[in-house]
Amino acid sequence: MIVTGPLSMNLHSSISHELSNGEVNGIGMRIVDVGQKGELKHKWTLLDNEEEIFEHAIACCERQLMSEEKLVDALIK
């Protein structure tokens, strides 16, 4: 078994449903079970308190983006 993480899946786009392959959007870990014949089974598992962590991460990203937009506006003027 291979465990990766923690990973972030902040997919905010008009095609996020296609990119997520049906997996829940959030912060979690991917667990890969390796079979005897090299078969791989993937499972996406959300972290505990994931919703709080996710909302905080999105808010930080939005603040950063607004800050960068203000900087660009100031440089253009």
C-alpha positions, 0 to 999 in steps of 0.5 A: 500500500502506498499513501501520499499526502496530504494533498490539496484538490482545490479545483475551482474551474468551469470543468472541475467536475471533469478534472476530479473524476468523481472524487470529492473536492477537498484536502486529503490523502490518496491511498493506493493499494498495489495488487499482486499483478501490478493492479492499482486501486486508488482511494481519495480520503478526506482529512479530519476537519477537512471542511475547516482547513479547506475553507481557510485555504480558499479564503487565504488564496482569495486574499492573496489574489485580491492583493496581487490584483491591487498590486497589478492595478497600482503598477498599471496606473 
